[in-house]
Amino acid sequence: MSTQTIDELPTPSLILDRAILHRNLKRMSDRLRNAGVILRPHLKTAKSIQVGRMAVEGHDGRITVSTLAEARYFARGGFKDILYGVGIVPAKLPAITELRRQGVNLRVVMDNLAVARAIAAAAISGDTFSVLIEIDSGAGRAGLPFPELPGLLDIARVLRAAPGVDLAGVMTHAGHSYHQSTPEGIAAIAEQERRAIVGAAEALRAAGIPCPIVSGGSTPTAMHSADFTGITEMRPGVYVFNDLDQEFIGSCGAGDLALSVLASVIGHYPHRNQLLVDAGALALSKDISAQEFQPKVGFGTIASAAAGAATNGIAVVDCSQEHGFVGSNRPLPYGDLPIGSRVRILPNHACITAAAYDRYYVVDSELDGGRTVVDVYDRINGW
Amino acid sequence: MSTQTIDELPTPSLILDRAILHRNLKRMSDRLRNAGVILRPHLKTAKSIQVGRMAVEGHDGRITVSTLAEARYFARGGFKDILYGVGIVPAKLPAITELRRQGVNLRVVMDNLAVARAIAAAAISGDTFSVLIEIDSGAGRAGLPFPELPGLLDIARVLRAAPGVDLAGVMTHAGHSYHQSTPEGIAAIAEQERRAIVGAAEALRAAGIPCPIVSGGSTPTAMHSADFTGITEMRPGVYVFNDLDQEFIGSCGAGDLALSVLASVIGHYPHRNQLLVDAGALALSKDISAQEFQPKVGFGTIASAAAGAATNGIAVVDCSQEHGFVGSNRPLPYGDLPIGSRVRILPNHACITAAAYDRYYVVDSELDGGRTVVDVYDRINGW
């Protein structure tokens, strides 16, 4: 293993630069610790115990997950305080109970009176639940919309009245921060997020209902918020790897992209100034979110020789299932990219790209430019 | 297992309707057999031995795959004539050899003189290869563009001169048929495909080079071609399941969609006429190809109660990693879709959606409307 280089890996493969990962983890961890906020990393991006353990260093070990498969996997890995961040439904409560009986404080989120009643009913048997009420701070996804917070107190009272149910707090996700591309724009969303989640907590407290956890989070708002007052924890996720979308938003710099897809050049088509690589829709994903601010990134850009370095204007402009179409506004340097040569493609959206792989081949750009495979981390996919 | 119903499955799950699958398989198999063309199904869609075995019934067992992982998996399943349909590179030749030494005629495709020379060099050791030259019949993906066919004879002569190398024929994929939506438009592409691939075969034969296999294929052209003269085999893939894109193109009818994603309703948001389901970007994929002809399908449409039935105007209009945003131009029927209820979502592009799952839960709409899980088929993902 210790002498394997990326030239010997199969293609496509997923490459993780440990040096960049460490920098990304430290930057967020330090920033939140200095702000007096606990980091509850959202491990939906990494889905890796090895990355998860590094991500919680300097905090108290709490994490966020997006699937029950992740909850089980991280529980096996020894994590004890896990927030399952997708609205719970009654049919999933037995799976929650199973992990809680093993000593894992697997917490759930919800925003609906019917679900509150189902949780209360499930707790009658003696099982316990820890529940956060989800608040919509402006993203228009899940949660009770702020400032109306329709039904907040009704839901809270049903949960409070149920023996065995711990109403642990409130949570929100400012997903609309992904559509801003200036620090000021993101900071404004962060303040909107803070006001909504702190406002919801205060509405509970004003009714005599404790609200110990006030949970916000998204990578952009965690990076650019000017004020965390009242927030107890943040749940950023994609910061662990970053990607082209985060670069264009301004959550990170061009040198902070830890993840890339290793692909082989499989064909030259000079009559249309294209070449093909063996990384297509499945290897890269069809996520085009980074095109919102940079349409020319296509489905990912070709990294220069040095890991994570700035792109040089060559991108995957189209893809079918296993073919990536690589193009550029300038003539492609076919001589530098012969058939069988390898390129590294920076993903638009790391969370979605990574989900096609069962492992990370870990390299270290500070060691030898990222040539040697220094480790392999596993991942948990599916549900 | 025999008494499990889809109400007991975890969500999201991938549901395959066996009755529709059988109809789809029979329609294509009969059509090509009646035309005197052998079906070499492209199993990149199903990636399932069980589906593969059914797909080759009435033909001679040859198949197409898109990854080496598929090649190994189908070889283990007893398939003996496998075309790896993505341009080969020298670094992958040892993997090809490994399977060929096990008695599997794993054939490769290529379009480049450098690769022809690498194959010839690899054969010097005594290993054999079976090679098809790829032709671009107008899709602008891989292959030597027709009618110029630059380098065709040079490549063919290098392969012919190498002991142990079988130049088996020529192949093409008319991927541009996916951008037509009338039978006439598709038939015109099919004729373009036929002329190109038969033209390439004739160019070889005119130079004294045999060309036994003349391989075309795409689901639309296989369904709508008026003339297969000169073509020996076709390689359609998505027809096994069909999807919204194929429906809108006209490759199938609304009742021919065999695949759906089972999801749970996790939240109601009447203030914006939306609800959320627990199937998002990973469970559905971010493939939006079906929007080319029907923008309102979003990331998939909600199927009516009966399996595979026509949609009723409700679609997944947006998605984040594990959240699907469901909307409609009309007020959503929240009473019919309470929290925790289950919906089936018809995918835009079956090949890409299915790749997120490791199994198919098989139901049969002709048995009991598709309620009981009658079988589980596995899948091979990754590379």
Boltz contact constraints between the chains, C-beta under 6 A:
constraints:
  - contact:
      token1: [A, 10]
      token2: [B, 383]
      max_distance: 6.0
  - contact:
      token1: [A, 12]
      token2: [B, 383]
      max_distance: 6.0
  - contact:
      token1: [A, 44]
      token2: [B, 321]
      max_distance: 6.0
  - contact:
      token1: [A, 66]
      token2: [B, 321]
      max_distance: 6.0
  - contact:
      token1: [A, 66]
      token2: [B, 322]
      max_distance: 6.0
  - contact:
      token1: [A, 86]
      token2: [B, 278]
      max_distance: 6.0
  - contact:
      token1: [A, 86]
      token2: [B, 322]
      max_distance: 6.0
  - contact:
      token1: [A, 87]
      token2: [B, 266]
      max_distance: 6.0
  - contact:
      token1: [A, 87]
      token2: [B, 267]
      max_distance: 6.0
  - contact:
      token1: [A, 89]
      token2: [B, 264]
      max_distance: 6.0
  - contact:
      token1: [A, 89]
      token2: [B, 266]
      max_distance: 6.0
  - contact:
      token1: [A, 89]
      token2: [B, 340]
      max_distance: 6.0
  - contact:
      token1: [A, 90]
      token2: [B, 340]
      max_distance: 6.0
  - contact:
      token1: [A, 91]
      token2: [B, 340]
      max_distance: 6.0
  - contact:
      token1: [A, 111]
      token2: [B, 267]
      max_distance: 6.0
  - contact:
      token1: [A, 112]
      token2: [B, 339]
      max_distance: 6.0
  - contact:
      token1: [A, 114]
      token2: [B, 339]
      max_distance: 6.0
  - contact:
      token1: [A, 115]
      token2: [B, 339]
      max_distance: 6.0
  - contact:
      token1: [A, 141]
      token2: [B, 323]
      max_distance: 6.0
  - contact:
      token1: [A, 142]
      token2: [B, 267]
      max_distance: 6.0
  - contact:
      token1: [A, 142]
      token2: [B, 276]
      max_distance: 6.0
  - contact:
      token1: [A, 264]
      token2: [B, 89]
      max_distance: 6.0
  - contact:
      token1: [A, 266]
      token2: [B, 87]
      max_distance: 6.0
  - contact:
      token1: [A, 266]
      token2: [B, 89]
      max_distance: 6.0
  - contact:
      token1: [A, 267]
      token2: [B, 87]
      max_distance: 6.0
  - contact:
      token1: [A, 267]
      token2: [B, 111]
      max_distance: 6.0
  - contact:
      token1: [A, 267]
      token2: [B, 142]
      max_distance: 6.0
  - contact:
      token1: [A, 276]
      token2: [B, 142]
      max_distance: 6.0
  - contact:
      token1: [A, 281]
      token2: [B, 352]
      max_distance: 6.0
  - contact:
      token1: [A, 282]
      token2: [B, 355]
      max_distance: 6.0
  - contact:
      token1: [A, 286]
      token2: [B, 286]
      max_distance: 6.0
  - contact:
      token1: [A, 286]
      token2: [B, 287]
      max_distance: 6.0
  - contact:
      token1: [A, 287]
      token2: [B, 286]
      max_distance: 6.0
  - contact:
      token1: [A, 321]
      token2: [B, 44]
      max_distance: 6.0
  - contact:
      token1: [A, 321]
      token2: [B, 66]
      max_distance: 6.0
  - contact:
      token1: [A, 321]
      token2: [B, 351]
      max_distance: 6.0
  - contact:
      token1: [A, 322]
      token2: [B, 66]
      max_distance: 6.0
  - contact:
      token1: [A, 322]
      token2: [B, 86]
      max_distance: 6.0
  - contact:
      token1: [A, 323]
      token2: [B, 141]
      max_distance: 6.0
  - contact:
      token1: [A, 339]
      token2: [B, 112]
      max_distance: 6.0
  - contact:
      token1: [A, 339]
      token2: [B, 114]
      max_distance: 6.0
  - contact:
      token1: [A, 339]
      token2: [B, 115]
      max_distance: 6.0
  - contact:
      token1: [A, 340]
      token2: [B, 89]
      max_distance: 6.0
  - contact:
      token1: [A, 340]
      token2: [B, 90]
      max_distance: 6.0
  - contact:
      token1: [A, 340]
      token2: [B, 91]
      max_distance: 6.0
  - contact:
      token1: [A, 351]
      token2: [B, 321]
      max_distance: 6.0
  - contact:
      token1: [A, 352]
      token2: [B, 281]
      max_distance: 6.0
  - contact:
      token1: [A, 355]
      token2: [B, 282]
      max_distance: 6.0
  - contact:
      token1: [A, 358]
      token2: [B, 382]
      max_distance: 6.0
  - contact:
      token1: [A, 382]
      token2: [B, 358]
      max_distance: 6.0
  - contact:
      token1: [A, 383]
      token2: [B, 10]
      max_distance: 6.0
  - contact:
      token1: [A, 383]
      token2: [B, 12]
      max_distance: 6.0
